[in-house]
Structure formats: C-alpha cells, structure tokens
Amino acid sequence: VSVGQKGIDVGRGTSPAATLTVAASAADYVDIAAGKVPPQVAFMQGKLKLKGDLGLAMKMQGLFKPIGA
C-alpha cells in the first residue's frame, strides 16, 4: 500500500512518490484485517513494515475495521 498526495495505491512494488509504504505478507495481512493480530503488535513483531510518514500510519488505523466487525 502506498499513500501519496493523489490517494492510495495498492499493488506490488514501490512508488517513488509515496508518502507512506506499508508491507506485510498476505497471511499476516489477513490476520491483521481479521482482527486476530493488532497492527501495533504486527509492527513490533516485524510482520508489518512501514516506510515513510509514521504519523500518517497512525491516522490510517481509523480507516480500517477488522473483517466482520
């Protein structure tokens, strides 16, 4: 996931204009999205990697709710 001035782009690879890049394996992402693993815990365990504006990453937490919530 890359977040830039023009919005959010989801895909493989990187964007040279990204403000924030979020990376996780598919299995780890599913666990985070399902609410099995809090994003903060995944980050501390190295399963969720962030590059760029970490303040923006904190704001993104409110955009997503666990699947089935």
Secondary structure by P-SEA (a helix, b strand, c coil): cccccccccccccccccccbbbbbcaaaaaaaaaccccaaaaaaaccccccccaaaaaaaccccccccc
